[in-house]
Amino acid sequence: MADAVEHEYVDWLARYRRAWIERDADAASRLFTEDATYREQPFQAPFVGRAAIRDYWARVTASQTSVELRYGRSIVDGRRLAVEWWANLQTTDGPLTLAGEFFLRFAESGECRELREYWLLTQGRVEPPPGWGE
């Protein structure tokens, strides 16, 4: 059973990646429960519900192109998952690199009930350091 749940989460991460690359706010919002919370910054109020998540996504991805997103090795505990991520992308300001972490809680449906992320941003294209994501 644990392998099936982990596979479900790997599929969720793949769909999240595809939504980001395609800047598809509708697809991104469908990954979450109707009452999900999406906390993009730890000191700001979360986006609550699919509509708020969709609106957030549409706004923040509007100027992003050439998105490359990779994940490190996931850590799964029941219906919780933690994973590092690394993104290289283009914006109207030029290339950016983001390095971050997701903490996700899933509903039995396989949709995400809670997303918390922490990330850092730097100008330019930077590759992950050796051993990243292991």
N, C-alpha and C positions, 0 to 999 in steps of 0.2 A: 504493500500500500504506500509506503514512504516513497518508493521510486516513482509511482504513478503521480503522487502529489508534486514531487520535485520536477517531473517532466511537465506537468501542468504549469508550474511557475516558469520554467525555461521557455515554454510557449508564450506565456504572458509577456516575458521580457522581450521576446522576438517581435511580438505584435506592437509593443511599446516602441521599440527601435524603428519598426517600419512606419508607425504613425509619425514619429519625429522626423525621419528622413523625408517623408512625403508631406510634412506639415499638414497632417490630416487631424484637425481638432475633433471632428466627429468620431473618428476611429479611436482616438485617444480617450475621449470621454466614455466610450462604450466599454472600456477596460475596467471601469469602476462601478461600484454599487450606486444606486440612486442617492444614498445618503453619505457617500464617501467623503473623507477629509483628505485634502492634498495640501501638505504644509511645505511650501517651497523655501521658506526662511524660518528659522526657529524662533525669531523674536517678532514675527508678524502673524496676524490671524490667518488661519488656513482658508483655503477655498473649500466650500462645503457644497456637495451635490454635483451631479453630472453637468448641469448647466453652467455652474461657476467654473468647474474644471475646464469645460469646453471653451468658455470665454477667455480664461487665462491662457490656455494653449494657443488659441487663435491669435492673441495679442503677442505673446513672446516668441512665437515661431515665424511670424509674418516676415521678418527681415533676414531669416536664416536660410542659407542655401548650402549645398555641398556638405551636408551633415554626415559625419562618420562617427558612429557610436559603438563602443566595445565595452564588454563587461568582464569583470574578473570572475573568479570562482565564487559561486553563491554559497551562503551559509543558510541552511534551512532548519527551522525548529518548529515542528507542528505546522501551523498555518502562518508562520512568520518567515520572512526572508530578508537577509542583508546581502548587499552586493555593491562592490565598487564599480564605477563607470568612468569612462574617459571619452570625451567628445571633442572632435576637431570640426570646425565649421566656418563658413564665411558669413559676414554680415555687411551692411553698408559701410561699417567702420573698418573692414578688413578681416583678416583671419583671426579667430579666437580659439583658445583651448580651454575647456572646462574639465576639471577632475572632481568627481563627487562620489556620493554614497547614497543608496536607497535603503530605507528600512520600510518594509511592506508588511501589512497584515491583510490576509485574504479571507473572504467569506467562503462558505462551503460551495457556493456556486462557481468559484474560481475567479470571481471578480475581486478587485482590490478594494478593501474597505477603508484602508488608511495608508497614505504614502507620506513619509517624512524623508526629506533629502537635505544633504549638506554638500555644498560645492564651492569651489574656488575657480576664479577666472583669471586668465592672463592673455595679453595681446600676442598674436602670432601663433604659429603652428608649433606645438611642442609634442614630442612623442613620450609615452610613458617611460619611467625609469626601468632599468633591468629588474626583473622579478615582480613587477607590478601585476596585481590581479591574481597572484597564486595563493 
